[in-house]
Amino acid sequence: MQPILKLKLSPKQEEIVRQSPNQVIGLIAGVIVANADQIGYMLQAYYPREKVSKVMILTDSIHPIDQLSITVEINYSIEEFNACSAIDTEDTKHMHVTVQINQEEGSLQLIGEYWPEA
């Protein structure tokens, strides 16, 4: 399993990607923060029995791979609640996500870690 999420950039963000490569890291951090809920849904695929919440980016974890690819570390919480079993837990997790910039489409593609299916 390796979920992928595509996020469309605004025209202004597309222009930053094309014209100002030195501002791309800040742009990506902003897009991730603005789309935290959607990223949580992407991460939800890894945890079918729990709820993913509190998605945050570690801004100092952003590392360029090349001009159009960046890795980031995402922190999030896994919550499990089951009244019948008296379970109410919350655990903090993190994942390295690859962000690929598609200048032609004006989008970012977030690719989660590969987890082999059991």
BELKA-V803465 format. One record per backbone hydrogen bond with DSSP energy under -0.5 kcal/mol. CO is the residue of the C=O (numbers start at 1). NH is the residue of the N-H. E is the energy in kcal/mol with one decimal. If there is no record, write none. Layout:
BEGIN
CO_NH_E + CO_NH_E
END
This chain:
BEGIN
1_115_-2.8 + 3_112_-2.6 + 5_7_-0.5 + 5_110_-3.5 + 7_108_-2.8 + 10_14_-2.7 + 11_15_-1.9 + 12_16_-1.8 + 13_17_-2.2 + 14_18_-2.0 + 15_19_-2.9 + 16_20_-2.5 + 20_23_-2.1 + 21_24_-1.1 + 23_27_-1.9 + 24_28_-2.9 + 25_29_-2.2 + 26_30_-2.1 + 27_31_-2.5 + 28_32_-2.5 + 29_33_-2.2 + 30_34_-2.5 + 31_35_-1.4 + 33_36_-1.2 + 35_39_-2.2 + 36_40_-2.2 + 37_41_-1.8 + 38_42_-1.8 + 39_43_-2.6 + 40_44_-1.5 + 41_45_-0.6 + 42_45_-1.2 + 43_46_-1.8 + 43_47_-0.5 + 44_47_-1.2 + 47_50_-0.9 + 51_79_-3.0 + 53_77_-3.2 + 56_75_-2.9 + 57_59_-1.0 + 58_61_-2.3 + 58_73_-0.5 + 59_62_-1.0 + 61_63_-0.6 + 63_71_-2.9 + 66_69_-0.7 + 68_101_-3.1 + 69_65_-3.0 + 69_66_-1.6 + 70_99_-3.9 + 71_63_-2.7 + 72_74_-0.5 + 72_97_-3.1 + 73_58_-2.4 + 74_95_-2.1 + 75_56_-2.9 + 76_93_-3.2 + 77_53_-2.3 + 77_79_-0.5 + 78_91_-2.4 + 79_51_-2.8 + 80_89_-2.5 + 82_86_-0.5 + 82_87_-2.5 + 83_86_-0.8 + 86_88_-0.5 + 87_82_-2.9 + 89_80_-2.4 + 91_78_-3.2 + 93_76_-2.3 + 95_74_-3.1 + 95_97_-0.5 + 97_72_-2.5 + 98_100_-0.6 + 98_111_-2.9 + 99_70_-2.4 + 100_102_-0.5 + 100_109_-2.6 + 101_103_-0.7 + 102_106_-1.6 + 102_107_-1.9 + 106_9_-3.1 + 107_102_-2.9 + 108_7_-3.4 + 108_110_-0.6 + 109_100_-2.7 + 109_111_-0.5 + 110_5_-2.5 + 110_112_-0.5 + 111_98_-2.4 + 113_115_-0.6
END
